[in-house]
Amino acid sequence: MPHSLPPIATGPGHPWPMGASLHLHVEGLGAGTVYGYRAHGPYAPERGHRFNPNKLLLDPYARAVEGRFRWSDAVMGYKIGSPRGDLSFDTRDSAFAVPKAVVTTPIFDWGDDRAPRHAATDTVIYEAHVKSLTALHPGVVPGLRGTYLGLASDPVIEHLLKLGITTIELLPVQSFIDDRFLVARGLTNHWGYNTLGFFTPEARYMSRAALAEFQMMVRRLHQAGIEVILDVVYNHTAEGDEWGPTLSFRGLDNASYYKLAQG
């Protein structure tokens, strides 16, 4: 059933100070629970606000997601084709087209795992893409090619160590979506610079859609003495510019998450 926070107001004369962190605890929602947010507030794009409760939103801090994103005009906060452009308001429910957040358990046996922390003067960084590095590697088991576990397999680690590298920098492994213009051409976004959730490992690189696979990869690389760096780009997301979909950040607090154009 839906749960709601009380109306939020900040600043002088209000119960919450500016910058306050608010949270809601729902009793009994354990690991595996699937959820999404709907945020109510002013829809005033000219002032930077794009609240639209008809759009189901992904928790920006989710650790796992369920379902694949499907392009549809319903994911837009505005009505495509309206003479008012993005100032218009779309009332269609987007729940059928968007991934949902999943409650996860924080339990993972890291053992005595420690990041190697090589001195900067000794560091040799190898930039790699999870799929590109493993998809055609003859030593990787076919079922693990293109996955986190494939990258953590002995043949790949032996290859990396033979190169003499100390650190692997992974191109985007955060969950992302395929751009609409690519989907229209039957293509996909290979590189991943179209982030949907910064704390959620991309599911297409998992062999069994298990969050632990990413953690196992990091632990295995550390055991081999290899540091892991993630390529993260914060200056744009899967929501794009003002003409993009409302999937998470935009619907929760567009004016806070994004730097808005003046005038």
Secondary structure by P-SEA (a helix, b strand, c coil): cccccccccccccccccccccccccccccccccccbbbbbccccccccccccccccccccccccccbbbbbccccccccccccccccccccccccccbbbbbbbbcccccccccccccccccbbbbbbbccccccccccccccccccccccccaaaaaaaaaacccbbbbcccccccccaaaaaaccccccccccccccccccccccccccaaaaaaaaaaaaacbbbbbbcccccccccccccccccccccccccccccccc
